[in-house]
Each structure stands twice: as structure tokens, then as C-alpha cells.
Amino acid sequence: MEGINLGGGIVKKLLLWAGTIFFALTLYFSFINSAKYLGGYVPTAALLALVVLVVVLAAHLLARRLTQKQFIILLLLVGFGFRVYWILLIDTPPVSDFLDMHNAALQAAKGDFSFGRSEYYSRWVYQLGFTIYEALIVKLFGAPIIILKLFNAVFNVGTAFVVYLTAAKLFNELSGRIASFLYALYVPNIIMCSVLTNQHVSTFFFSLGCYLLVRKGLVPKYSWIWVGLLFALGNMMSLWAFSSLRDSSFTPCFSCCGRGG
């Protein structure tokens, strides 16, 4: 029985079309909502055209002037630099669920797991995984909240790197560079690094699992094990993260640049 190769033409086209449809819908609703705050459709369209122009020029620079090693270093430095700057600039104290999980993590780091019987964790059991993750970070590196935020930045930039690897493998080097740089500079990603949300670490694990599927397919038996473990870790951190993967939002970049790949 032949193995399943997720890098094959049929699956590649399915990924392309699914991502393009998702991107089109996201762009449409974002455009409509942005027009409400930017004074109408014309200013919004002008801003969009400017962004596209900047992206095209940056893509040309990234593709023609930098080696692969230079690009990866730039991606990691720029992505992490913006996130650290935001974390240091904006003090975002945890509130609501984030505060409950952080307080529970501080307790767990001291060996007190009584929070598991609280009403919050009785109703939202799936939050235990992320709470234990935070407790592990606190135990190893100390209680200052900035440490958890810096780990958010590490996982978020790590996801951008995985986006690069995935797009480059599915299409070509240029596609990987454009998609990963857009992900690294996506403003909500940068802003959310100062929030103690479970999305950063879970999205990283899910993205890495998807990359292994793209790179190895399901032919080697061990691929099933590693992909399953990564998806399990992502699911332990957040049940909803898999549906919020945004890698496919940049699929049109793949389609425009990857047809010759």
C-alpha cells in the first residue's frame, strides 16, 4: 500500500485553493471593517495599495539581495526585536482568564495544585495544560511576568520560521520568505505577545506538526508519532488554536510566486 505524500500535486492544489478562499474572505471582511474607521472605501483601498507596493518591493529585496542564511537571521532578529520592544513598551497586566491561569501557575510552581478543584478549572478543564506550562516556566526561570511574555515572543517568532519552512517546501524559497515575513510583521501577532494567552505556544506546535506532514508525508511510520505528539501538545495548550492557524492567510503569496516552483 502506497504511503500518503502530502507534498503531492493534488494535496498541494487543495491547500492552495483552501488557503486562497480563506484569505479572500478574511481580506473582504477586514476591508469592510477597516473602512468604517478609515473614512470610507477609497482611503482604505489607497492604504491597501500602499501596503501591497511595500510588500512587493520588500519581496524583491528579500529575494534578490539576501542569502538564505541572511534572510533567516533577519527574520528572527526583526520578528523578535519588534515583539520585545512592544513587551517592554506596553505593560499589559493579566486580567480575567489570563489572571486566573497565572495565579494558578504561581501556586503550581510552589507545589500547590488545589486550584484544580476551583470552579474555573471545573468548567474549563482544558486550561490546565497551559497553566502547567506557565508553572514550569515560573519554576525554571522565576516569577517575573515578563519572562512568560518573552517566551510568547519566542514561540511566535518560531511559528514565523515554521511558516517559512512550510511555504518554501510546498512552493519555493520566495514564497517562504514573503509568507514568513508577513507573519512576523503581522501587527496582532506582535501586540498579543504581551498577553498571557495560550495561542502562541499551541499555534507553534500545530504549525510544526503541519510542517512535518508537508516535509515527510505519512510514509515513514515515525512521522505519525511525531505529528501526533505535536498536535497533542498543541491541543493540551488550547482546544481552539488549530482553527485559528493563520499560515493559510498568506497562501496567495504562495500562489503568485510558487507557480514556477
C-alpha positions in Angstrom: 0.0 0.0 0.0 1.5 3.3 -1.0 2.1 5.9 1.6 0.4 9.3 1.6 2.6 12.1 0.4 1.2 15.5 1.4 3.6 17.2 -0.9 1.8 15.7 -3.9 0.1 17.8 -6.6 -3.5 17.1 -5.5 -3.0 18.0 -1.9 -0.9 21.0 -2.9 -3.8 22.3 -5.0 -6.2 21.6 -2.2 -4.1 23.6 0.2 -3.7 26.4 -2.4 -7.5 26.7 -3.0 -8.5 26.3 0.6 -6.0 29.0 1.7 -6.9 31.3 -1.2 -10.6 31.1 -0.2 -9.8 31.7 3.4 -7.6 34.6 2.6 -10.2 36.2 0.3 -12.9 36.0 2.9 -10.6 37.4 5.6 -9.4 40.2 3.4 -13.0 41.1 2.4 -14.3 41.4 6.0 -11.1 43.1 7.1 -11.5 45.7 4.3 -15.2 46.3 5.2 -14.4 46.8 8.9 -11.4 48.9 8.3 -13.4 51.2 6.0 -15.5 52.1 9.0 -12.5 53.6 10.8 -10.5 54.9 7.9 -13.2 57.2 6.5 -14.6 55.1 3.7 -13.6 52.6 0.9 -11.3 55.0 -1.0 -8.8 55.7 1.8 -8.9 52.0 2.8 -8.2 51.0 -0.8 -5.3 53.5 -1.0 -3.8 52.2 2.2 -4.1 48.6 0.9 -2.4 49.6 -2.4 0.4 51.2 -0.4 0.9 48.1 1.7 0.9 45.9 -1.4 3.5 48.1 -3.0 5.7 47.9 0.1 5.3 44.2 0.2 6.3 43.8 -3.4 9.4 46.0 -3.0 10.4 44.2 0.2 9.9 40.8 -1.5 12.2 41.8 -4.3 14.8 42.9 -1.8 14.4 39.7 0.3 14.6 37.5 -2.8 17.4 39.1 -4.7 19.8 40.6 -2.1 19.9 38.2 0.8 21.1 34.6 1.0 19.0 32.0 2.8 21.1 32.3 5.9 21.0 36.1 5.9 17.2 36.1 5.5 16.6 33.7 8.4 18.8 35.8 10.7 16.9 38.9 9.6 13.5 37.2 10.1 14.4 36.1 13.6 16.0 39.4 14.6 13.3 41.6 13.2 10.5 39.5 14.5 11.9 39.1 18.0 13.0 42.7 18.1 9.6 44.1 17.4 8.0 41.8 20.0 10.5 42.6 22.7 10.1 46.3 22.0 6.3 46.1 22.4 6.6 43.9 25.5 8.9 46.5 27.2 6.9 49.5 25.9 3.4 48.3 26.9 2.7 47.0 30.3 -0.2 44.5 29.9 -1.2 43.0 33.3 -3.1 39.8 33.1 -6.9 40.1 33.6 -9.9 37.7 33.6 -9.0 34.2 32.5 -5.3 35.1 32.0 -5.1 36.3 35.6 -6.8 33.1 36.9 -4.3 30.9 35.0 -1.3 33.0 36.0 -2.3 32.9 39.7 -2.8 29.1 39.4 0.6 28.7 37.7 2.3 30.6 40.6 0.6 28.2 43.0 1.6 25.1 41.0 5.2 26.3 40.9 5.2 26.2 44.7 3.7 22.7 44.6 0.1 23.7 45.4 -2.4 22.2 43.0 -5.5 22.9 44.9 -6.6 25.3 42.2 -7.6 22.2 40.2 -10.7 21.9 42.3 -11.8 25.5 41.7 -15.0 26.4 39.9 -12.9 27.9 37.0 -11.0 24.7 36.3 -14.0 22.5 36.9 -15.7 24.3 34.0 -12.6 24.9 31.7 -10.6 21.8 32.3 -8.6 22.2 29.1 -6.9 25.3 30.6 -4.9 23.0 32.9 -2.3 22.3 30.2 -1.4 25.9 29.6 -1.4 26.5 33.4 1.1 23.8 34.0 3.3 25.1 31.1 3.3 28.6 32.8 4.1 26.9 36.1 7.1 25.1 34.5 8.4 28.4 33.2 8.0 30.1 36.5 9.7 27.2 38.3 12.7 27.2 36.0 13.2 31.0 35.3 11.4 32.8 38.1 8.1 34.6 38.7 8.5 37.9 36.9 5.7 38.1 34.3 8.0 39.5 31.6 9.6 36.1 31.3 6.4 34.5 30.2 5.9 37.3 27.7 9.3 36.7 26.3 8.5 33.1 25.8 5.4 34.2 24.0 7.7 36.1 21.6 10.0 33.1 21.2 7.1 30.8 20.2 5.5 33.4 18.0 8.8 34.0 16.1 9.3 30.3 16.0 5.9 30.0 14.2 7.1 32.5 11.6 10.1 30.4 11.0 7.9 27.3 10.6 5.8 29.2 8.1 8.9 29.9 6.1 9.9 26.3 6.1 6.4 25.1 5.2 5.9 27.6 2.3 9.4 27.0 0.9 8.8 23.3 0.9 5.4 23.4 -0.6 6.2 26.1 -3.2 9.6 27.8 -3.4 12.1 30.0 -1.5 10.5 33.3 -2.5 7.1 32.1 -1.2 8.5 31.1 2.1 10.3 34.4 2.5 7.2 36.5 1.8 4.8 34.5 3.9 7.1 34.3 6.9 8.0 38.0 6.8 4.3 39.0 6.6 3.6 36.7 9.6 6.5 38.1 11.6 5.3 41.7 10.9 1.5 41.0 11.4 0.5 43.6 14.0 -1.9 41.4 16.0 0.8 38.8 16.5 3.2 41.5 17.8 0.6 43.0 20.1 -0.6 39.7 21.5 2.8 38.8 22.7 2.3 40.9 25.8 -0.9 39.0 26.6 -0.5 35.7 28.5 -2.7 33.8 26.1 -2.3 30.1 25.2 -2.5 30.7 21.5 1.3 31.4 20.9 2.6 28.1 22.2 -0.3 26.0 20.8 -0.1 27.5 17.3 3.6 26.8 17.2 3.1 23.1 18.0 0.3 22.8 15.5 2.3 24.6 12.8 5.3 22.4 13.4 3.1 19.3 13.1 1.7 20.6 9.8 5.3 21.2 8.6 6.3 17.6 9.4 3.3 16.4 7.4 4.3 18.6 4.4 8.0 17.6 4.7 7.8 13.9 5.4 4.2 13.0 4.5 2.8 9.9 6.2 5.1 7.4 4.6 7.6 6.9 7.5 5.9 5.4 10.4 7.7 7.6 12.9 6.1 10.7 11.2 2.7 9.6 12.6 4.2 9.6 16.1 5.9 13.0 16.0 2.9 14.7 14.2 0.6 13.1 16.8 2.7 14.3 19.7 3.0 17.8 18.3 -0.8 18.0 17.7 -1.4 16.6 21.2 0.8 19.2 22.8 -0.9 22.0 20.8 -4.3 20.6 21.9 -3.2 20.4 25.5 -2.5 24.2 25.4 -5.6 25.3 23.5 -8.5 23.4 22.0 -9.2 26.2 19.6 -5.8 27.0 18.3 -5.9 24.6 15.4 -8.8 26.5 13.8 -7.0 29.8 14.3 -3.9 28.8 12.3 -3.2 31.8 10.1 -0.5 30.3 7.9 -3.0 29.8 5.1 -3.8 33.5 5.2 -0.7 34.1 3.2 -1.4 31.3 0.6 -2.0 33.9 -2.2 1.7 34.8 -1.8 2.5 31.2 -2.4 0.2 31.0 -5.4 1.6 34.2 -7.0 5.2 33.1 -6.5 5.0 29.4 -6.5 3.6 28.5 -9.9 7.0 28.0 -11.3 8.2 26.1 -8.2 
